[in-house]
Amino acid sequence: MAASLQPEEFDLIHTLADVARHHGRTRNERIAMSFEGRHTTYGELDKHTNQVANGLIAAGARKGQSVAFLGKNMDHYFEVLLGASKIGAIISPIGWRLQPDEVAYILNDNQAPIVFVGAECVGGLDAALQQVENKPLVVAMEPGEHNYPLYETWRGARSSIDPNVPVASEDPVILLYTSGTTGRPKGVMLTNANMLRSRRVASEARMDWNEWSEGETNYVAMPIAHIGGTGWGLVGLINAVRNVVAREFNPMEALEVIERERVGKMFMVPAALQFIIRTPRAREIDYSSLKVILYGASPMPVALLKECMDVFGCKFVQQYGMTETTGTIVYLPPEDHDPNGNERMRSAGIPMPGVEIAILDTDGKVLPPRETGEVATRSAANMKGYWRKPDATAATVNGDGWLRTGDAGYLDEDGYLYIQDRIKDMIISGAENIYPAEVENAIHGHPHVAEVAVIGVPDDKWGEAVKAIVVAKPGVAPDAEDIIAYARSKIAHYKAPKSVDFIDILPRNPSGKILRRQLRERYWEGKDRRVN
């Protein structure tokens, strides 16, 4: 059947707010979202987002301001996102696993006048708000042990008439926080154009795996604090399909949803796919509705990919990108996925339509095929910049629009991109971006730790695991588990080290910088690349 959204329809959709308006007019009876037994049509979505927009105005939110959401996935999050977009406000989803100190930093940075909070995060938000300078209005998404106004009541008290606030395609609409090399996260500003222009170009290219059919179902299970969650949910809404939203990823639940809801497409990180195929019933499920599984956010071992292809029996497409590029900029098409394995399955793939990829040396010179350097990209999907950090923006995106990814790789003669290592020290564990400096800051206060360096080491389950290399203070008997527990009390558990090794002295260069690459080498010995 025909794709739900035709390329020419993009002429009517200039902002994410227009997604709700357009589909509300043309597909008002079609189900937009399903969540734990609750179904919302596109007509209802348009009405609800008008109410959210008017509620935000009444709460004092204005164009260009951030609107925060702290919680797990839910359908109402996307209502808040699109409602905020109708007044030119910027949704800022915060990871529900973050510690109160981390949440407080983000709220102080984004200065949101209103925070929507999920039931599981109310206690954490209360603790975080004690450290927030300008206290925001809090709206609770669900009932619980709190005195905050409930979302549906708050929303229902407002007019369903569109406020029609002028919003431009170049205005920021999403603010996603990524871990920072200095130990503090940076807010990535993504615009309406970032989300929509690249989707239009991809739609015009008529790639089979990117086509959506009438009545198709999309599965949204990755966390909304990441581009793989928010971005993928928006892809489904832009294409006017039904989106089944999972509160959080659960492999047993995923199997049930795929079969019961007749899921056609889903995006998963490799670790999630591995969890699914390791469940006892994985080979008993009816996967006949599945057309395409898109995977990315971290490298996927070829052996695991081949096993997934065998279990699911559908097309696979690898996605390579980052938050700063609004997600996917390189893809490995289905035809390059060989059940017997091939060289291209070790690559990230080829550029998406409209995307330029170059490999640069340290001086910014473009390198020829097969020479490794830093991966740089230029496209309509490149971020507007980092929130309130112009210097960091200038260091990442040059005046000609080229964005440096921090990944080391090379292009082959056919334009396929191979990722070899990371220019930066970032660790990717279970598709979560973790920077050593942030973890080191959390460990430094431990009374037995004199010095610490954090690195990523190979891990069969998570791709990479966080390891702390510690120099202990003289005269103490340091305990690895105690150091791990201490870190977990300061930062999200997924950022904390999974293991601790002890060393007498950390290797440093003449200027005193810790040589993390040297520390990593022994753990990666025998690997042909320094990503897993």
N, C-alpha and C positions, 0 to 999 in steps of 0.2 A: 504494500500500500504506500501511498505518497508520504513523504516526510511531513511532519507536523508543521514545521516552520519553513516557509519558502524564503529564499534569499531576498526577494523583493520586499518581504514583510519587514526586513530590518530598516527600510526607509521610514517606517512608521514607529520605530523603537529607537529612540536616541539616548534614553536613560533606563536604568533598572526600574524606575517608577513606571515607565511606559510599558514594561513587560506586564505588570498587573493590569494596567488600563486596557491595553490592546487585547489581551486574552480574556479579560473580563467582558469586553464587548463581543468578541468573535467566538469565544469558546466557553461561555459562561456556565454551562451545565457540566462541563468536563471536570473530572476530579483532578485537582492540582496536587494535593498532599493527603497521605494517609499516615496516621500516627496513633498507635495503640488503640485502634477502634474508632478514632475520630477521623472524619473525612471532610475535606474542604474543597469546594469547587472553585474554579477560576473566577466566577462571578462573586462568590463569597470572599475570595482572597482580595479582590479589588476593593470591595466594601470594607473589609476589616482593615486593610492598610490605609484607607482614608481615615478611619476612626483612630488608628494609631498615630497618623500624621497630625490630626487635630489634638490628640492627647499630648503629643510631644510639644506642640506649640503652647498649649495651656500650661505645661510644666516648665516653660521657659527655654526649651531647646530651640536653637536657631540654626540657620544654614551655616555650614562650615564647622559646626560643633560635633563632638563625638557623642555617641550614644552607646553605653556599654551593656554587654550581655555576659553574665557569668553563670555558666551552667552546661549541662550536657545537651545533646542534640534534641530538638523537638520542632514540630511544625510551626509553633508560634514564634520561634526565633526568626524564621523567614518572613513572617508577617511584620515583625519589628524591623527587620532589615529593609523590606520594601516600603514600609511606612515611613521610616527615617529618610529613605531616598526621595519620598514625595515632598519633603521640605528642604532637601539638600543637606541633611545631616549625615553623619558618617558612622556606620555601625562598627563597633569595636568588640568582637567576641574575645573573651578571656578564657584561657584553658582552665577547666574545672579542677584539674589536678594540681594547680599551683598552690603554694603555701600563702598564708595571709600577707606576709611581707612582700611577696612577689606581686600579689594582686594590688596591694597598696601602692607599690611603685607605678604600676600601669595606670591606676586611677588618678594618681597625682600627675602623671605625664599627660594622659589624654584629656584630663579635666572635664570628664563627662558630667553634665548636670543631672543625669538620670541613669540608674542602673537597673536592668532587669535581671532577676536572680532566680535560678532553678532551685528546687526544693533541697537538693543535695548540697548546695553551696551556701545556704543562709548563714550557718554558723561561721564559716570561713570569711564571708563578707563582713559579718559583724565585727570580727577580729581585725580585718583589714581596715575597716572604716575608722578605727581608733587612730590610725596613722595617716588618714587622708585629711588634707588641709581644708578643702572646700567640700563639705558633706553633700552628696547628691541625694535626690529623691530616689527611693527604692521601691520597685514594684515586683512583687513575688509572682512567679509564673504559675505556681500551684499552691494549694493549701498546705499548712504545716504549723510548726510551733514558732509562730512569729506574729507580729502585729502589722505587717506591711499590707498595703492594698493589693488585692488579687488582680492579676492581669485581665481576665475576662470581664470583671466588674469595671475596672479602670477603662478598658477599651469600650465597653458597652455604653458608658456614660457620654461618649463623644459623638459628634455628628458624622454621618457617613458620606457627607458631601466632600468631594476632592478640594483641598485648599488651593490647588493650582499654584504652588510656589514656583517661580521660574528657576529651573535647574539646567545647567549646561552639561554637555557630554564630557567635557574636560574636568568637571568638578569631581573631587574625590568622593567615594561612596562607601568604601570598605577600608578599615584600618586593622591590619593583622600584625600582631607583635611577634618578632622573631628574636631568638637569642642573639646577644651581641658579643663581639670579640672583646669588649672592655668589661664584660661581666654583667651588663645591663641590657635588657631587650630594646629593640628599636621598632617603632611603629611604621609599617609599610603602607603608604597611601596608594590605593588602587582606585582608578576613576571609572565612571560609566563607560568611557571609550575603551579602557583597558579590557573590560569584560565583554563588550559588544562588538567592537570592530574586528577583533581577532576571530570571534565566532562567525561573523559574516563572511570573512575571507575563507574560513574553513568550510562554511556551508556552500559557497560558490564553487569550491574545488570538487564537490560531489564525491568525496571519499566514502566508499560503501560502509566502512566501520563507523563513520561519523554521522550516518543518516539515521533518523528516527522515524518510526512508523506510527500511524494512527493507533491509539490504544496501547502503546508500549508502556512498560513499567520500568522505572529507574529506582535503584536501591541506593539510599544515601546513608552510609554507616560510618564513614570516617569522621573524626572530630571537627566540629564547626570552627574551632579556633585555628584551624589550618586551611590553607587554600584547597586541599584535597577534600575537605568537608563542605565548607561554604561555597567554594567554586563549583564543585560537582553538583551540589543541590541547585545552584543557579543555572547550570547548564540544562538540567532537566526542566526547570521552570521556563527558561527562555524558549525551549523547544516544545512547551505546552504538553508534556507527557505527565503521567501520574507518578508522583515521587513518594515512595515508601520510606519514611524517615525512621531510623533506629535511634533510640535514646543513646546507646553506646554499642560498640561492636561486641558481639558475642557469637562465637563460631556455631554453637548449636542453634541459636536463634536464626543466624544467617541461612543455615540449611533449610529451616522451616519456611522462612520468608521466600527464598528463591523458588521453592516448590509450590507453596500455597498461593503466593501473589503472582506467579508466572513472570518473574523478573526477566527483563530483556537485556539490560545493561547494568553494570556496576563498576565503580572504581574501588580498588583495594590496594593496600600496601602489601609487599611480599610477605611480611610476617603474618598478616591477617589471613592471606591465602593459605599459608602453611598451617595455621591453626585449623582452618576449615577442613583441609584434606586429611588432617590427623585425627579428626573426630570419628568415632566408630561407624556412624551411619553415612559417612561421606560418599561411599560408593553404592549406596542404595537409593539415593535421591534422583528424582526425575529432573534433569537439567535441560530438557528439550526446548524450553522457552528462552534459554540464554543464547544471545547472539554474539555478544562481545564482552569480554572482561578487560578493562583497562587497568594497568598496574604501574606503579611508580613510587616516587618519593624516596626510594632507596634502591640500590642495585639488587637484582634477583639472580641467584645462582642458576646456571643453566639446568642442573639436575632437578632443582625444584620446579623450574618453569616447565620442563618436559613432563614431570609428574602431574602438574596442574592441567596441562593440555590433555593428558590422558583421562583425568578424572572428569573434567567439566565438558570436554568435547566441543567447545565453541572456539570462536576466533579470539586471539589475544593481541593486544596493542600495548606496547610499552610507552610510558609517558615520562619525559625528562623535563624538568623545569625547576622553578623556585618561587617563593612567595613574591619576590621582586619582579618576576616576569608573569605574574598572574597565572602561575601554573605552567602548563605544557607549552614548550617551544620546540621540542624535538620528539619525534615518535618513531617507533619501530612497527611498520605495518604488518598485518596478519601474514602476508605472503612470505615474510622473512622469518616466520616462526616455523621451523622444521622439527617434527617430532623426533627425528634422529640427531638433531643438533646441527649447527653450522656456525661459521665464524661471525656472521652478522648478529647472531643471538647474544654475543658478548658486547655488542654496541648498544648505544642509547637510541640510535636510529638516525633519521634524516630530519631536516628542519620542517616545521609546520608551514603551510602556505603563508606567505607574507613575512616569514621570519628569516633574518640573516644570522649566520653563525660564522665566527672567525676565531682562529687560534693565534694568540698574541705572545710575543716574547716580553721580557721585562721592560723593554723600551717602547712597547706598544706596536712593534712591527709585526705584520701578518706573516705567519709561518706557512711553509708549503705542506702538502700532504705528508702524513706519517711523522711529522715533527711535533713533539709535545710542548705545549705552552698553556697559557690560561685561556679558558673558554670565554668568549665575549659574544654578546648577542644584541641585535637591534630589531625592534618591531613595535607595532602599535600596542603590544601587551606590556611593554616596560613600564614600571611603576612611575608615578608622578614624583615620588621621592620619599625620604624618611620624615616622619612627623617631627617638626620642630628641630630638625638636625640637618641644616643645609650643608655643613662641612662633610658629614657622612654621605650625604647624597652626591656631592661633587666628587668624592673619592670613589664612588661606585659607578656613576654614570657620567661620561664625558660630554663635552659640548656638542658632539656630533650624534649623541644619542646611543652610543655603545655602552652597554652595561657589562661590567666584569663580574663573572659568576663566582670567582674564587675556586673553581674546579680546574684541575689540570687534565688535559686530554689532547687528542689529535683527531684530525679528519682523514679518512682514507680517500683514495682517488675518486670514489663515487659519492663523496659527501657524507658518508656515515660517520657519526661522532662516537668516539671511544673515550670513556672517562677512565683515567688512570689513577688519579690521586686528588688531593685537595691542596690548593695553594694556601688556604687558610687552615686553621687547626680544628675546624668543626668536626664533630662526631655525629653520625647518623645512626641512631639506635631505634629499631622498630619504627622507622620513618620520622622519628622526632629529631629535630635539630638541637644539638647540645654543644655549647661552647665551653672549652676547658676553663677559661678564666672565671666563669660564673660558678662552676663546681669548686674550683680552687678557693674562691672567696668564701664559700660555705664551709670548707674544711679548715681553713687557716686558723679559726678561733679555737679549735680543739686543743686542750691543754697539753697533749702529748706530741703535737705536730710542730716541728720547726720549719720545714719546707714541704711543699707538695707540688707535684706536676700531674696533670690529668691527661690521659690519652685514650684513644679508642682502640680496642683489640678485637680480633675476629670472634664472632659468636654465631653458632649454627642457628639459633632461634631468632635473634634480633638483628643479625647482620653485623653489628658492632656492639660491644659492651663497654661501658665506662669503667676504666681502671685508674685508681689513684696510686701514684708512686710517691711514697712518703719518706722524708728524712725525719727521724724521731728526735725529740729533745734529749739531751744527755741525761742519763740516770733514770730513765723511765722504761717501762715494759709496755709498749704500745699494743693495743688490741684492734685488729682489723674490723671486727664486727661493731665495736664501739664507735670507731671512726665513721663507718657507714651509717649507723644509727644517728650519729651527730649531724651528718650531712642531710639526712632525711628530715631532720627537724627544722632545717633551714630552707631547703628547696624541694621542689616536687620529687617524688620518689624515682621517677624515670630518669631524672638528671643525676641522682646520687650514684656513687660508684657501686658496681656489683662486686668488685674485689679490690683489695689493697695489697700492694707489694711494698717492701721496705728496702731502702738503699742508703748507703753511707753518705753519698754526695750526688747532687744532680749535675748532669753535664750542662755546661753553659758555653756560649761563644764569648769572644773577647769583650763584648759590650755588656755581658752579664745576662743575656737572654737565654732562657732555658731551651735546650735543644730537644724539643719534643719528638722531632723526627727520628733522632738517634735513639731515644727511649722506646719508640714504637717498633724499631726495626726487628728486634729479637722476637717479638710476638707475631710479626708478619712474615717471618722467614719461611721460604717455600711457596709463598703466594706470588702470583705473577703481576698483581696490581695491589695498590694499597687502599682499595675499597672492597667491601665484602657483600 
